[in-house]
Amino acid sequence: MRPPVPPDYSRSGQIGRALNRLLDQPCRMVLRRLTRQAGRMAGALIGIAAGMALSVAMIGIMSAFDRMIVLTFNVVDHSDVTISFNEVVSDKAILELQRLPGVIEVEPVRIVAVVLRNGVLSHRGSINGLVESPRLNRAVDNNLATIPLREGGIVLARALADILAVGPGDVLTVEVREGRRPTLFIPVAGVANTFLGAPAYMQRETLNRALKEPNRLSAAYLRIDSAYSSTIYRTLKKMPAVSGVSLKSDARAALQKQMDTGAGAMRFIMAAIAGVITFGIVYNAARIAYAERARDLASLRVMGFTNGEAAFVLLGELAVVTLLALPVGALFGYLLSFAIAAGFSTDLYQIPVMVSAQSYAGAAVAVLTAAVVSGWLVKRDMDRTELVSALKTRE
């Protein structure tokens, strides 16, 4: 029935006489708590790091959505208007388009409906036949440099290459779904870093030659003078051979609306949830630490510690754990960004992984703000604590 023997700390967790001379009594109490309750402190550290990781990932995703739109419509696509013809037409259509007032540049495109196969894997889509060195709509690599379209090869979007499990050097079976419907065997020349859809690119002359239909096009990209945009749009709509006219500004607005109202809208909800979870984890760690040490802190008050010194003993632990959790949370956030980016990517668009210094800074500020607010709330409760009631509380 005797109470347990108090633990002996005389030989464990020794700080050293030199360190004892450098630190005052409250600092030594904080350090002893951290070293003697290592498992509990590690649990709090991992929890706070998880909150920061979620914040890092969500801030990165918010930036990645905006970055995807900028890269798609400002870097990859330099055209202003895309037109589609009712049927395949000859190259003479390019001359007619170039004669229109306000048209600066025209690039012909041959779009062919195909089924791409690699063994048992297949994808129904199309091949975009571009000029050898496209300027208005390009296939780009990871460095956003133009991928040259080599004769006899096909360049696949990264999403399409993953679907078909192919890479440069592999040979694809291409089943054409229009005209004579030939079956072609084309080597993969490269993989493009695209963010919209899953296109495939070939040199237009090579594609026409394989189809035995030279000098043909089915669409065109135009770069125009903005002062003539209304006139050009009305003229193109009146052309009997033109089946569709798409303005890049309209396509950009439609994609932005799609992301803000569809699945992409979840990023705003998840960002709010990340903020709530981050604050909840930090506040919960502070409240648990206070609940565990309420009697000890009251004893310190009775022995002559001021409110500020007693609060320092408790909140000092929270401050140290929070600071140690920041680099761990940054690492977790970087890894989590890949999983969340993959989860948000769809067949319509692919979200790039984008974790910048701003993401880490924003998440760190969120965690530190949560720690400061949590510390203030706990400090307020400590100041209101009745010492007699706290001392009567059983261990």
KEKE-3310 file (N, C-alpha, C; in steps of 0.2 Angstrom, whole numbers, plus 5000, padded with zeros to 4 digits):
npx = (5004:5011:5016:5023:5041:5049:5055:5073:5083:5096:5107:5103:5100:5109:5114:5125:5138:5143:5133:5123:5127:5125:5111:5096:5085:5072:5074:5082:5073:5064:5072:5075:5063:5061:5071:5068:5056:5055:5049:5035:5037:5042:5030:5022:5029:5029:5015:5013:5022:5015:5004:5010:5015:5003:4999:5010:5008:4996:4996:5006:4998:4988:4996:5000:4989:4987:4999:4999:4989:4995:5007:5001:4993:5001:5015:5016:5006:5005:4996:4982:4970:4961:4956:4945:4942:4929:4932:4946:4958:4967:4984:4982:4973:4980:4985:4974:4970:4981:4979:4970:4965:4974:4979:4993:5002:5001:4999:4998:4989:4987:4975:4972:4961:4965:4969:4980:4991:5000:5005:4994:4989:4980:4974:4962:4962:4970:4981:4991:4997:5010:5020:5037:5046:5037:5029:5018:5010:5017:5026:5034:5048:5054:5061:5054:5058:5057:5052:5060:5051:5055:5057:5047:5045:5035:5029:5024:5012:5016:5007:5000:5010:5012:5000:5001:5013:5026:5041:5054:5060:5053:5041:5025:5009:4998:4982:4973:4958:4951:4949:4958:4961:4973:4985:4999:5016:5025:5039:5042:5048:5050:5045:5033:5030:5016:5001:4988:4975:4979:4989:4996:5010:5016:5027:5019:5021:5026:5016:5006:5012:5012:4999:4996:4992:4997:5001:4990:4978:4969:4966:4970:4982:4981:4990:4985:4982:4976:4968:4960:4952:4938:4933:4940:4936:4922:4923:4929:4919:4910:4915:4912:4919:4925:4922:4923:4928:4939:4943:4958:4957:4944:4944:4953:4946:4936:4942:4947:4935:4930:4939:4937:4924:4922:4930:4942:4938:4938:4951:4951:4942:4950:4961:4956:4953:4965:4971:4963:4966:4979:4980:4972:4980:4992:4986:4980:4991:4997:4986:4986:4999:4997:4987:4993:5003:4997:4996:5010:5014:5006:5012:5024:5021:5017:5029:5035:5037:5034:5019:5023:5035:5031:5023:5032:5039:5030:5026:5038:5042:5033:5037:5050:5047:5039:5047:5057:5049:5047:5057:5055:5042:5042:5049:5040:5029:5034:5035:5022:5016:5017:5008:4996:4995:4995:4982:4973:4975:4967:4960:4957:4966:4983:4990:5005:5019:5022:5032:5038:5049:5040:5029:5034:5037:5024:5017:5025:5023:5010:5010:5018:5010:4998:5004:5007:4995:4989:4997:4994:4981:4982:4990:4982:4972:4980:4983:4971:4969:4965:4975:4974:4964:4971:4982:4976:4973:4974:4989)
npy = (4994:5005:5021:5023:5022:5037:5042:5040:5052:5055:5049:5049:5058:5068:5085:5092:5101:5113:5117:5119:5130:5140:5140:5145:5141:5139:5136:5124:5116:5114:5108:5096:5090:5088:5079:5068:5064:5059:5050:5055:5068:5066:5061:5073:5081:5074:5075:5089:5091:5084:5092:5104:5098:5095:5108:5113:5105:5109:5123:5122:5116:5125:5135:5127:5125:5138:5139:5129:5134:5146:5141:5133:5142:5153:5149:5136:5137:5149:5154:5164:5161:5146:5136:5125:5114:5108:5097:5088:5098:5107:5114:5126:5133:5139:5150:5158:5161:5169:5180:5187:5202:5208:5196:5188:5177:5160:5143:5127:5112:5095:5084:5068:5055:5042:5025:5021:5009:4998:4983:4975:4987:5002:5017:5028:5042:5056:5061:5075:5083:5093:5107:5106:5114:5120:5135:5142:5132:5121:5106:5103:5100:5095:5107:5116:5119:5118:5103:5096:5090:5075:5067:5053:5049:5049:5060:5059:5065:5066:5061:5052:5044:5037:5030:5021:5015:5017:5023:5034:5026:5015:5006:5010:5004:5010:5013:5020:5029:5035:5039:5029:5020:5014:5004:5008:5008:5016:5023:5029:5045:5055:5062:5073:5087:5090:5099:5100:5089:5074:5073:5068:5070:5073:5076:5085:5083:5070:5063:5065:5059:5046:5043:5044:5055:5069:5086:5091:5098:5099:5109:5124:5135:5152:5168:5184:5201:5210:5221:5218:5207:5205:5207:5197:5186:5186:5185:5172:5164:5165:5158:5144:5133:5132:5124:5127:5139:5144:5154:5158:5165:5163:5149:5148:5155:5146:5134:5139:5141:5128:5122:5129:5126:5113:5097:5103:5113:5108:5110:5122:5119:5109:5116:5125:5115:5110:5121:5122:5109:5110:5120:5114:5103:5108:5116:5106:5098:5108:5109:5096:5095:5104:5099:5088:5093:5102:5101:5101:5113:5122:5119:5125:5138:5140:5138:5150:5154:5165:5170:5171:5164:5151:5149:5149:5137:5128:5132:5134:5121:5118:5127:5123:5110:5114:5121:5112:5103:5110:5108:5094:5094:5101:5092:5081:5087:5090:5077:5073:5082:5076:5065:5072:5080:5071:5065:5076:5077:5075:5067:5078:5088:5090:5092:5100:5096:5107:5115:5127:5140:5149:5141:5133:5144:5150:5139:5137:5150:5148:5137:5143:5154:5147:5141:5152:5157:5146:5145:5157:5155:5144:5150:5159:5151:5146:5157:5159:5148:5140:5138:5130:5120:5114:5109:5099:5090:5073:5063)
npz = (5000:5000:4993:4976:4974:4971:4955:4950:4945:4945:4938:4925:4910:4912:4911:4913:4921:4915:4906:4915:4921:4911:4909:4916:4930:4925:4912:4912:4918:4907:4898:4904:4904:4890:4887:4896:4893:4880:4871:4872:4868:4855:4849:4849:4841:4829:4826:4825:4814:4804:4803:4797:4786:4778:4776:4769:4757:4752:4750:4740:4730:4727:4721:4711:4702:4697:4691:4681:4672:4668:4661:4651:4643:4641:4639:4632:4622:4610:4602:4596:4590:4586:4573:4565:4551:4541:4534:4528:4521:4507:4507:4502:4509:4519:4513:4510:4523:4528:4521:4527:4535:4548:4552:4558:4559:4553:4557:4551:4555:4556:4561:4567:4570:4580:4587:4599:4602:4614:4616:4626:4631:4627:4619:4615:4604:4597:4584:4583:4569:4567:4561:4557:4566:4577:4582:4587:4594:4604:4608:4623:4634:4650:4654:4648:4635:4617:4609:4596:4582:4575:4559:4556:4569:4584:4597:4613:4625:4643:4652:4643:4639:4651:4652:4642:4645:4639:4632:4625:4610:4611:4601:4594:4590:4578:4575:4562:4562:4551:4534:4524:4534:4539:4547:4557:4562:4573:4580:4597:4599:4609:4625:4630:4641:4645:4651:4648:4644:4634:4623:4607:4596:4579:4565:4553:4539:4539:4544:4535:4524:4528:4528:4515:4510:4505:4509:4516:4528:4543:4553:4560:4568:4573:4575:4579:4576:4590:4588:4577:4581:4582:4569:4562:4569:4565:4551:4549:4555:4545:4534:4524:4524:4537:4552:4566:4577:4589:4602:4611:4623:4627:4629:4640:4650:4651:4655:4668:4674:4675:4683:4695:4699:4697:4701:4704:4713:4726:4731:4738:4748:4755:4758:4768:4777:4780:4787:4798:4804:4806:4816:4826:4829:4835:4845:4853:4857:4865:4875:4880:4886:4896:4904:4909:4917:4926:4940:4944:4939:4947:4959:4957:4957:4970:4976:4973:4960:4947:4937:4924:4924:4927:4916:4906:4908:4904:4891:4885:4881:4871:4862:4858:4853:4842:4834:4831:4824:4812:4801:4799:4795:4783:4775:4775:4769:4756:4751:4752:4743:4730:4730:4732:4721:4711:4714:4711:4698:4682:4667:4659:4663:4670:4685:4690:4701:4713:4724:4732:4739:4745:4748:4759:4768:4770:4776:4787:4794:4796:4805:4816:4819:4824:4835:4843:4846:4852:4863:4870:4873:4882:4892:4897:4903:4912:4921:4926:4935:4950:4963:4975:4971:4960:4966:4974:4965:4959:4954)
capx = (5000:5015:5017:5029:5047:5050:5061:5079:5086:5103:5112:5100:5098:5113:5115:5132:5139:5144:5127:5119:5129:5123:5104:5093:5081:5066:5077:5084:5067:5061:5077:5074:5056:5061:5075:5066:5049:5057:5043:5030:5039:5042:5023:5019:5033:5026:5009:5014:5025:5010:5000:5014:5015:4997:4999:5014:5006:4990:4999:5009:4993:4985:5000:5001:4984:4988:5005:4997:4985:5000:5011:4997:4991:5006:5021:5015:5001:5006:4991:4976:4964:4961:4950:4944:4939:4924:4935:4953:4959:4974:4988:4980:4969:4984:4986:4968:4970:4986:4977:4965:4968:4976:4982:5001:5005:4997:5002:4994:4989:4983:4973:4970:4959:4968:4969:4987:4992:5006:5003:4987:4987:4977:4971:4958:4963:4971:4988:4992:5002:5013:5026:5044:5048:5031:5030:5011:5008:5023:5028:5039:5051:5053:5064:5049:5061:5053:5054:5059:5048:5059:5054:5046:5044:5030:5030:5018:5012:5018:5001:4999:5016:5011:4995:5003:5019:5031:5046:5058:5063:5048:5037:5018:5004:4994:4977:4970:4951:4948:4952:4959:4961:4979:4989:5005:5020:5029:5043:5042:5054:5051:5039:5032:5028:5010:4997:4981:4974:4985:4990:5002:5012:5020:5028:5014:5023:5027:5009:5002:5015:5010:4992:4996:4988:5001:4999:4983:4978:4962:4965:4976:4983:4982:4991:4982:4982:4970:4963:4956:4950:4931:4933:4943:4931:4916:4925:4930:4913:4906:4918:4909:4924:4927:4917:4923:4933:4940:4948:4962:4954:4938:4946:4956:4941:4932:4946:4947:4928:4930:4943:4935:4918:4922:4934:4947:4936:4940:4957:4949:4940:4956:4966:4953:4953:4973:4972:4960:4969:4986:4979:4970:4985:4996:4982:4979:4997:4997:4982:4988:5004:4995:4983:4998:5007:4994:4998:5017:5014:5003:5017:5029:5018:5017:5036:5037:5038:5029:5015:5027:5040:5028:5021:5038:5041:5026:5026:5045:5042:5029:5041:5055:5044:5036:5053:5060:5044:5046:5060:5052:5035:5044:5051:5034:5025:5037:5033:5014:5014:5017:5002:4990:4995:4992:4975:4970:4976:4962:4961:4957:4972:4988:4993:5012:5021:5025:5033:5043:5050:5034:5025:5037:5036:5017:5016:5029:5020:5003:5011:5020:5004:4994:5008:5007:4988:4988:5001:4991:4975:4984:4993:4976:4969:4985:4982:4964:4969:4965:4981:4972:4961:4976:4986:4972:4972:4978:4993)
capy = (5000:5011:5024:5021:5026:5042:5040:5043:5055:5057:5047:5049:5065:5073:5091:5094:5107:5119:5119:5121:5137:5144:5140:5147:5135:5137:5133:5118:5112:5113:5104:5090:5088:5086:5073:5063:5062:5059:5047:5059:5074:5064:5061:5079:5083:5071:5078:5096:5091:5082:5098:5108:5095:5096:5115:5114:5102:5112:5129:5121:5114:5131:5138:5123:5126:5144:5138:5125:5138:5150:5137:5130:5147:5158:5146:5131:5139:5156:5156:5167:5158:5140:5135:5118:5114:5103:5091:5089:5103:5107:5119:5133:5136:5143:5157:5162:5164:5174:5186:5191:5208:5207:5189:5189:5171:5154:5137:5122:5106:5089:5080:5062:5051:5035:5021:5020:5002:4995:4977:4975:4994:5006:5023:5031:5049:5058:5063:5082:5084:5100:5109:5104:5118:5124:5141:5144:5127:5117:5101:5105:5096:5098:5113:5121:5120:5115:5097:5095:5084:5072:5063:5046:5048:5052:5063:5058:5068:5062:5057:5047:5039:5033:5026:5016:5012:5017:5028:5035:5020:5010:5006:5010:5002:5016:5011:5026:5028:5039:5038:5022:5016:5010:5002:5011:5006:5022:5023:5035:5049:5059:5063:5080:5089:5094:5100:5100:5083:5069:5073:5065:5075:5071:5080:5085:5080:5063:5060:5065:5054:5039:5042:5044:5061:5074:5093:5091:5100:5099:5114:5129:5140:5159:5173:5189:5208:5211:5226:5215:5201:5205:5207:5191:5181:5186:5183:5165:5161:5165:5154:5138:5127:5132:5121:5129:5144:5144:5159:5156:5168:5159:5142:5149:5156:5140:5129:5141:5140:5121:5120:5132:5124:5105:5094:5108:5117:5104:5112:5127:5116:5106:5121:5127:5110:5110:5126:5120:5103:5112:5124:5109:5098:5112:5118:5099:5097:5112:5107:5090:5096:5108:5095:5083:5096:5107:5100:5103:5121:5125:5118:5130:5144:5140:5139:5157:5156:5170:5167:5171:5159:5145:5148:5148:5130:5124:5135:5133:5114:5119:5131:5119:5105:5117:5123:5105:5100:5114:5105:5088:5095:5103:5086:5077:5091:5089:5070:5073:5086:5072:5061:5076:5082:5065:5064:5081:5077:5071:5066:5085:5092:5087:5097:5099:5097:5114:5116:5133:5143:5152:5136:5132:5150:5151:5134:5139:5155:5145:5133:5147:5157:5142:5139:5158:5158:5141:5147:5162:5152:5140:5154:5162:5146:5145:5162:5158:5142:5140:5134:5125:5115:5111:5105:5093:5085:5067:5062)
capz = (5000:5000:4987:4973:4975:4966:4950:4951:4939:4946:4933:4918:4907:4915:4907:4913:4925:4911:4904:4921:4923:4906:4909:4922:4932:4921:4905:4914:4918:4900:4894:4907:4902:4883:4887:4900:4890:4873:4867:4872:4864:4848:4847:4848:4836:4823:4825:4822:4808:4800:4801:4793:4779:4775:4774:4763:4751:4750:4747:4734:4725:4725:4716:4705:4698:4693:4686:4675:4667:4665:4657:4646:4638:4640:4637:4627:4617:4609:4597:4598:4588:4583:4568:4563:4545:4540:4531:4527:4515:4505:4510:4499:4514:4523:4510:4511:4530:4528:4517:4531:4538:4555:4554:4559:4558:4553:4557:4549:4559:4553:4567:4564:4575:4580:4593:4600:4606:4616:4619:4629:4633:4622:4621:4609:4604:4590:4583:4580:4565:4567:4557:4560:4571:4579:4586:4590:4599:4604:4613:4627:4638:4657:4654:4644:4628:4612:4607:4589:4579:4570:4554:4557:4576:4588:4603:4617:4632:4648:4654:4638:4639:4657:4651:4637:4648:4634:4632:4619:4608:4610:4595:4595:4585:4578:4571:4560:4561:4546:4527:4522:4540:4539:4553:4557:4567:4574:4586:4601:4598:4615:4629:4631:4647:4644:4657:4646:4639:4633:4615:4603:4591:4574:4560:4548:4532:4540:4545:4528:4520:4531:4526:4508:4508:4505:4509:4519:4535:4546:4557:4560:4574:4571:4579:4576:4579:4594:4586:4572:4583:4581:4562:4560:4571:4561:4544:4550:4556:4539:4529:4524:4525:4544:4556:4572:4579:4596:4605:4617:4629:4629:4632:4646:4655:4652:4660:4674:4678:4676:4689:4701:4700:4697:4706:4707:4719:4732:4734:4742:4755:4758:4761:4774:4782:4782:4792:4804:4806:4809:4822:4830:4831:4839:4851:4856:4860:4871:4880:4884:4890:4902:4908:4912:4921:4930:4947:4944:4938:4953:4964:4956:4959:4977:4978:4972:4953:4945:4932:4918:4924:4927:4909:4902:4909:4899:4884:4882:4878:4865:4857:4856:4849:4836:4830:4828:4819:4805:4795:4798:4792:4777:4771:4774:4764:4749:4748:4751:4737:4724:4731:4731:4714:4707:4715:4708:4690:4678:4660:4656:4665:4674:4690:4691:4708:4714:4731:4732:4746:4747:4751:4766:4772:4772:4781:4794:4797:4799:4811:4821:4822:4828:4841:4847:4848:4857:4869:4873:4876:4888:4897:4900:4907:4918:4925:4930:4938:4957:4965:4979:4967:4956:4971:4977:4960:4960:4949)
cpx = (5004:5015:5023:5035:5048:5056:5067:5082:5093:5108:5109:5099:5102:5115:5122:5133:5140:5137:5122:5121:5126:5115:5102:5088:5076:5068:5079:5078:5064:5066:5076:5068:5057:5065:5072:5059:5050:5052:5037:5031:5039:5035:5021:5023:5030:5020:5009:5017:5020:5005:5003:5014:5009:4997:5003:5011:5000:4992:5002:5004:4990:4989:5001:4995:4985:4994:5003:4993:4990:5004:5007:4996:4996:5013:5020:5011:5002:5001:4986:4970:4965:4955:4951:4940:4934:4927:4942:4954:4966:4978:4986:4976:4973:4985:4980:4968:4975:4984:4972:4968:4968:4979:4990:5004:5000:5001:4997:4994:4985:4981:4969:4967:4962:4967:4977:4987:4999:5005:4995:4984:4985:4974:4968:4959:4965:4979:4988:4998:5004:5018:5032:5046:5042:5033:5023:5009:5013:5022:5034:5042:5050:5056:5060:5053:5057:5056:5054:5056:5052:5055:5053:5045:5038:5032:5024:5018:5014:5013:4999:5004:5015:5005:4997:5010:5024:5035:5050:5061:5058:5044:5029:5014:4999:4988:4973:4963:4948:4952:4952:4960:4967:4981:4996:5009:5025:5033:5042:5048:5055:5044:5039:5029:5022:5005:4989:4979:4980:4986:4996:5004:5017:5022:5022:5015:5023:5021:5006:5005:5013:5003:4991:4992:4992:4998:4992:4984:4970:4961:4971:4976:4985:4985:4989:4983:4975:4965:4958:4952:4942:4930:4935:4938:4925:4917:4926:4924:4909:4909:4915:4913:4926:4921:4917:4929:4933:4945:4951:4959:4948:4939:4949:4951:4937:4935:4946:4941:4928:4934:4941:4928:4917:4926:4940:4945:4937:4947:4956:4947:4946:4961:4963:4954:4961:4974:4969:4963:4976:4985:4976:4975:4990:4992:4981:4985:4998:4993:4983:4994:5002:4991:4988:5002:5004:4996:5005:5018:5011:5008:5023:5027:5018:5024:5039:5038:5032:5024:5019:5032:5037:5025:5027:5040:5037:5027:5033:5046:5039:5033:5046:5053:5042:5042:5056:5055:5044:5050:5057:5046:5037:5046:5044:5030:5028:5035:5025:5012:5013:5010:4996:4990:4993:4985:4971:4970:4970:4964:4961:4963:4976:4991:5000:5013:5025:5026:5039:5044:5044:5029:5028:5036:5029:5015:5019:5025:5013:5004:5013:5014:4999:4997:5007:5000:4986:4991:4997:4984:4976:4986:4987:4972:4973:4984:4976:4964:4969:4970:4978:4969:4966:4980:4983:4971:4977:4983:4990)
cpy = (5006:5015:5022:5025:5031:5040:5043:5045:5057:5055:5047:5056:5070:5079:5093:5101:5114:5122:5122:5129:5142:5145:5142:5141:5134:5133:5126:5113:5110:5108:5097:5086:5085:5079:5067:5060:5062:5056:5052:5066:5072:5064:5068:5082:5081:5074:5085:5096:5089:5088:5103:5105:5096:5103:5116:5111:5106:5119:5128:5119:5120:5135:5134:5124:5132:5143:5134:5129:5143:5147:5135:5136:5152:5155:5141:5133:5147:5158:5160:5164:5151:5138:5128:5118:5108:5096:5093:5093:5103:5113:5126:5137:5141:5150:5161:5165:5169:5180:5190:5197:5207:5200:5190:5183:5165:5148:5131:5116:5101:5085:5074:5058:5044:5031:5019:5013:5001:4988:4977:4982:4998:5012:5026:5039:5051:5060:5070:5082:5091:5101:5107:5108:5123:5130:5143:5139:5122:5111:5103:5100:5098:5105:5118:5123:5116:5108:5096:5089:5081:5068:5056:5044:5051:5054:5062:5063:5063:5058:5051:5042:5034:5028:5020:5013:5012:5023:5029:5028:5015:5011:5005:5007:5007:5014:5018:5025:5033:5037:5031:5017:5012:5009:5004:5008:5012:5022:5030:5039:5054:5059:5070:5081:5093:5094:5100:5094:5078:5068:5069:5069:5071:5076:5080:5082:5072:5060:5060:5060:5047:5037:5042:5050:5068:5081:5094:5094:5100:5105:5119:5134:5147:5164:5180:5196:5209:5216:5224:5209:5200:5204:5200:5185:5180:5183:5175:5161:5160:5160:5147:5132:5126:5129:5124:5134:5145:5150:5157:5159:5165:5152:5143:5150:5150:5135:5132:5140:5132:5119:5123:5129:5116:5102:5098:5112:5114:5107:5118:5124:5113:5111:5124:5122:5109:5115:5125:5114:5106:5116:5119:5105:5102:5114:5111:5098:5101:5111:5101:5091:5100:5104:5090:5087:5102:5107:5103:5111:5124:5124:5123:5137:5145:5141:5146:5158:5160:5166:5166:5165:5152:5143:5146:5140:5126:5126:5134:5126:5115:5122:5127:5114:5108:5119:5117:5102:5104:5110:5098:5089:5097:5097:5082:5081:5090:5082:5070:5077:5081:5068:5066:5079:5077:5064:5070:5081:5073:5070:5073:5089:5089:5093:5095:5099:5103:5116:5121:5135:5146:5147:5134:5138:5151:5145:5135:5145:5153:5142:5138:5151:5153:5141:5146:5158:5152:5142:5152:5160:5148:5144:5158:5158:5145:5151:5162:5152:5143:5135:5128:5119:5111:5106:5099:5088:5079:5066:5058)
cpz = (5000:4993:4983:4974:4969:4961:4952:4945:4939:4941:4926:4916:4910:4909:4907:4917:4921:4908:4909:4922:4917:4906:4916:4924:4928:4914:4907:4915:4912:4897:4897:4905:4895:4883:4891:4898:4883:4869:4866:4867:4857:4845:4845:4842:4829:4821:4822:4815:4802:4798:4796:4786:4775:4772:4768:4757:4748:4747:4740:4728:4723:4720:4710:4700:4694:4688:4680:4670:4664:4659:4650:4641:4637:4637:4631:4621:4616:4603:4600:4596:4585:4579:4566:4556:4545:4538:4530:4520:4513:4508:4507:4504:4518:4520:4510:4518:4531:4525:4521:4534:4546:4557:4553:4557:4558:4553:4556:4554:4555:4559:4564:4570:4575:4587:4593:4605:4608:4619:4620:4631:4627:4624:4614:4609:4597:4590:4580:4576:4564:4562:4561:4566:4573:4583:4590:4595:4599:4609:4616:4632:4645:4658:4650:4637:4623:4610:4600:4587:4573:4565:4556:4564:4579:4595:4607:4623:4637:4651:4649:4638:4645:4656:4647:4640:4642:4635:4626:4617:4607:4603:4596:4589:4584:4573:4569:4559:4556:4539:4526:4528:4540:4546:4553:4563:4568:4580:4590:4601:4605:4619:4631:4638:4646:4650:4655:4642:4639:4626:4613:4597:4586:4569:4555:4542:4533:4541:4539:4524:4522:4529:4519:4506:4509:4505:4511:4526:4537:4551:4557:4566:4571:4576:4576:4580:4583:4592:4580:4574:4581:4574:4560:4562:4567:4554:4544:4551:4549:4533:4529:4525:4533:4548:4563:4573:4586:4598:4611:4624:4632:4632:4638:4651:4656:4657:4667:4678:4679:4682:4696:4703:4700:4703:4709:4713:4726:4735:4739:4749:4758:4761:4767:4779:4784:4787:4798:4808:4810:4815:4828:4833:4836:4846:4856:4860:4866:4877:4884:4888:4897:4906:4912:4918:4926:4937:4948:4944:4944:4959:4963:4958:4967:4980:4977:4965:4951:4939:4926:4918:4924:4920:4905:4902:4904:4892:4881:4878:4871:4860:4854:4851:4842:4832:4827:4823:4812:4800:4794:4794:4785:4772:4770:4769:4757:4747:4747:4745:4731:4724:4729:4724:4709:4708:4712:4701:4687:4671:4656:4657:4670:4679:4691:4699:4709:4721:4731:4739:4749:4751:4758:4770:4774:4777:4787:4797:4800:4805:4817:4824:4826:4835:4846:4850:4853:4863:4873:4876:4882:4893:4900:4905:4913:4923:4929:4934:4946:4960:4970:4976:4963:4960:4973:4971:4960:4954:4944)
residu = (MET:ARG:PRO:PRO:VAL:PRO:PRO:ASP:TYR:SER:ARG:SER:GLY:GLN:ILE:GLY:ARG:ALA:LEU:ASN:ARG:LEU:LEU:ASP:GLN:PRO:CYS:ARG:MET:VAL:LEU:ARG:ARG:LEU:THR:ARG:GLN:ALA:GLY:ARG:MET:ALA:GLY:ALA:LEU:ILE:GLY:ILE:ALA:ALA:GLY:MET:ALA:LEU:SER:VAL:ALA:MET:ILE:GLY:ILE:MET:SER:ALA:PHE:ASP:ARG:MET:ILE:VAL:LEU:THR:PHE:ASN:VAL:VAL:ASP:HIS:SER:ASP:VAL:THR:ILE:SER:PHE:ASN:GLU:VAL:VAL:SER:ASP:LYS:ALA:ILE:LEU:GLU:LEU:GLN:ARG:LEU:PRO:GLY:VAL:ILE:GLU:VAL:GLU:PRO:VAL:ARG:ILE:VAL:ALA:VAL:VAL:LEU:ARG:ASN:GLY:VAL:LEU:SER:HIS:ARG:GLY:SER:ILE:ASN:GLY:LEU:VAL:GLU:SER:PRO:ARG:LEU:ASN:ARG:ALA:VAL:ASP:ASN:ASN:LEU:ALA:THR:ILE:PRO:LEU:ARG:GLU:GLY:GLY:ILE:VAL:LEU:ALA:ARG:ALA:LEU:ALA:ASP:ILE:LEU:ALA:VAL:GLY:PRO:GLY:ASP:VAL:LEU:THR:VAL:GLU:VAL:ARG:GLU:GLY:ARG:ARG:PRO:THR:LEU:PHE:ILE:PRO:VAL:ALA:GLY:VAL:ALA:ASN:THR:PHE:LEU:GLY:ALA:PRO:ALA:TYR:MET:GLN:ARG:GLU:THR:LEU:ASN:ARG:ALA:LEU:LYS:GLU:PRO:ASN:ARG:LEU:SER:ALA:ALA:TYR:LEU:ARG:ILE:ASP:SER:ALA:TYR:SER:SER:THR:ILE:TYR:ARG:THR:LEU:LYS:LYS:MET:PRO:ALA:VAL:SER:GLY:VAL:SER:LEU:LYS:SER:ASP:ALA:ARG:ALA:ALA:LEU:GLN:LYS:GLN:MET:ASP:THR:GLY:ALA:GLY:ALA:MET:ARG:PHE:ILE:MET:ALA:ALA:ILE:ALA:GLY:VAL:ILE:THR:PHE:GLY:ILE:VAL:TYR:ASN:ALA:ALA:ARG:ILE:ALA:TYR:ALA:GLU:ARG:ALA:ARG:ASP:LEU:ALA:SER:LEU:ARG:VAL:MET:GLY:PHE:THR:ASN:GLY:GLU:ALA:ALA:PHE:VAL:LEU:LEU:GLY:GLU:LEU:ALA:VAL:VAL:THR:LEU:LEU:ALA:LEU:PRO:VAL:GLY:ALA:LEU:PHE:GLY:TYR:LEU:LEU:SER:PHE:ALA:ILE:ALA:ALA:GLY:PHE:SER:THR:ASP:LEU:TYR:GLN:ILE:PRO:VAL:MET:VAL:SER:ALA:GLN:SER:TYR:ALA:GLY:ALA:ALA:VAL:ALA:VAL:LEU:THR:ALA:ALA:VAL:VAL:SER:GLY:TRP:LEU:VAL:LYS:ARG:ASP:MET:ASP:ARG:THR:GLU:LEU:VAL:SER:ALA:LEU:LYS:THR:ARG:GLU)
# end
